[in-house]
């Protein structure tokens, strides 16, 4: 079984750090700004930047809401997506809000 047990190290990034991770494995968390069924969508990151995502394989469902995309960083605003996870609306409502202690 190819790749069994293989762990990939990924750097968690937002818009500001995309350019430092060109060609590297990254994880990006944000809100889908423009999404559709196809291979591409746009994510608004926690620091307000817009990052385009182009999936290696076509989406089988529309994406929306809070999403984490893992893939390869390409310059300052593109991720070649390998996988993604969407989160429930309850989590999306609190995304980007800092807790005050």
C-alpha positions as CSV (number, residue, x, y, z in Angstrom):
1,X,0.0,0.0,0.0
2,X,1.7,3.2,-1.2
3,X,2.1,6.0,1.3
4,X,0.7,3.9,4.3
5,X,1.9,5.5,7.6
6,X,3.6,8.4,5.8
7,X,3.1,11.7,7.7
8,X,3.5,15.0,5.8
9,X,4.6,18.0,7.8
10,X,2.6,21.1,6.9
11,X,3.0,24.7,7.9
12,X,-0.2,26.5,9.0
13,X,-0.4,29.8,7.1
14,X,-2.6,32.9,6.6
15,X,-2.4,35.3,3.7
16,X,0.6,37.2,5.2
17,X,2.8,34.1,5.2
18,X,1.8,32.6,1.9
19,X,4.8,34.1,0.0
20,X,7.2,32.6,2.5
21,X,5.9,29.1,1.7
22,X,6.1,28.8,-2.1
23,X,6.4,25.2,-3.0
24,X,5.9,24.0,0.6
25,X,3.1,21.9,2.1
26,X,0.7,24.3,3.9
27,X,-2.6,24.3,5.7
28,X,-4.9,27.3,5.3
29,X,-8.0,28.1,7.4
30,X,-10.6,30.6,6.3
31,X,-14.1,31.3,5.1
32,X,-15.1,30.4,1.5
33,X,-15.5,33.7,-0.3
34,X,-16.4,32.4,-3.7
35,X,-17.1,28.7,-4.1
36,X,-18.8,26.4,-6.6
37,X,-18.6,22.8,-7.8
38,X,-15.5,22.6,-10.0
39,X,-11.8,22.8,-9.1
40,X,-11.4,26.3,-7.8
41,X,-12.7,28.5,-5.0
42,X,-11.5,31.5,-3.0
43,X,-10.9,31.7,0.8
44,X,-10.8,34.8,3.0
45,X,-8.2,34.2,5.7
46,X,-8.2,35.3,9.4
47,X,-6.0,38.3,8.5
48,X,-8.4,39.4,5.7
49,X,-6.4,38.2,2.7
50,X,-8.0,36.4,-0.3
51,X,-6.3,33.2,-1.3
52,X,-7.3,31.2,-4.4
53,X,-7.5,27.4,-4.1
54,X,-7.2,25.1,-7.1
55,X,-7.9,21.5,-6.2
56,X,-6.0,18.7,-7.8
57,X,-9.2,16.8,-8.3
58,X,-12.6,18.3,-9.0
59,X,-15.0,19.0,-6.1
60,X,-17.9,16.7,-5.8
61,X,-20.0,19.1,-3.8
62,X,-20.2,22.9,-3.4
63,X,-18.0,24.3,-0.6
64,X,-19.0,27.1,1.8
65,X,-18.4,28.4,5.3
66,X,-15.3,27.7,7.4
67,X,-12.8,25.5,5.6
68,X,-9.3,24.1,6.1
69,X,-7.3,23.4,2.9
70,X,-4.1,21.4,2.8
71,X,-1.9,21.5,-0.2
72,X,1.1,23.2,-1.8
73,X,1.6,27.0,-1.5
74,X,2.1,28.8,-4.8
75,X,3.3,32.4,-4.4
76,X,1.4,34.9,-2.3
77,X,-2.2,33.9,-3.1
78,X,-2.6,30.4,-4.5
79,X,-2.8,26.9,-2.9
80,X,-2.8,23.8,-5.0
81,X,-5.3,21.9,-2.8
82,X,-4.8,18.2,-2.0
83,X,-7.5,17.9,0.7
84,X,-10.0,20.0,2.6
85,X,-12.3,19.8,5.6
86,X,-15.4,22.0,6.2
87,X,-16.6,22.9,9.7
88,X,-20.1,23.3,11.2
89,X,-21.8,26.7,11.1
90,X,-21.5,27.0,14.9
91,X,-17.7,27.0,14.6
92,X,-17.8,29.4,11.7
93,X,-19.6,32.0,13.8
94,X,-16.7,32.3,16.2
95,X,-13.9,32.1,13.6
96,X,-11.5,35.0,14.0
97,X,-12.8,36.2,17.4
98,X,-10.2,36.4,20.1
99,X,-11.4,35.4,23.6
100,X,-10.9,38.0,26.3
101,X,-9.7,36.7,29.6
